[in-house]
Amino acid sequence: MTEFPTKIIMDTGPLLDFLLASCFKTFPIKHLQYIKNERQYKNLRDYIFSTESILLTPYVIAEMNYHVRKIKNKEIISKFWRLALEFLSDDKFQEEIIKIIEINLQELLEWGITDASLIILGEKTNLSILTGDSSLWGYYRAKGRSSVFINEITEYKIR
């Protein structure tokens, strides 16, 4: 069986897809970027539930809010945030502050505030980043760090 990290930093895309899929659970779900069916959702859910801790930055939450507000349906947005607050209040989820002055200007310009904060958090904690962004995944690996692409989890098949 493939070993995935039990402590991880989570990027916006995987978190947003997980929470939206948890709201609706009927596939396909229009607003999902990475999860296309129930098996993929269950694989990601099972992984998240098996972790010891998941680190986020406030920038991930802000970016998630930006994407959720594009839905333009107040009932769906309300349902999403009720569920998100329930999940994120679990001790497993930890928000870590990365101050803008801690971020290298070149990485900020290249990656934007959210991804740059994840890179800095990864360097501080030596944890893997779970992402669906292939550029971020590759950059982080090129720096000698471990990263997990979301498809490694959603497409994982138990043998």
CORVEN-V217104 format. One record per run of one state. SS is the DSSP state (2 for helix, 1 for strand, 0 for the rest). FROM is the first residue (numbers start at 1). TO is the last residue. If there is no record, write none. Layout:
# CORVEN-V217104
ss:SS from:FROM to:TO
ss:SS from:FROM to:TO
This chain:
# CORVEN-V217104
ss:0 from:1 to:6
ss:1 from:7 to:10
ss:0 from:11 to:11
ss:2 from:12 to:24
ss:0 from:25 to:37
ss:2 from:38 to:50
ss:0 from:51 to:52
ss:1 from:53 to:56
ss:0 from:57 to:57
ss:2 from:58 to:69
ss:0 from:70 to:73
ss:2 from:74 to:88
ss:0 from:89 to:92
ss:1 from:93 to:95
ss:0 from:96 to:99
ss:2 from:100 to:102
ss:0 from:103 to:104
ss:2 from:105 to:125
ss:0 from:126 to:127
ss:1 from:128 to:131
ss:0 from:132 to:133
ss:2 from:134 to:142
ss:0 from:143 to:146
ss:1 from:147 to:149
ss:2 from:150 to:154
ss:0 from:155 to:159
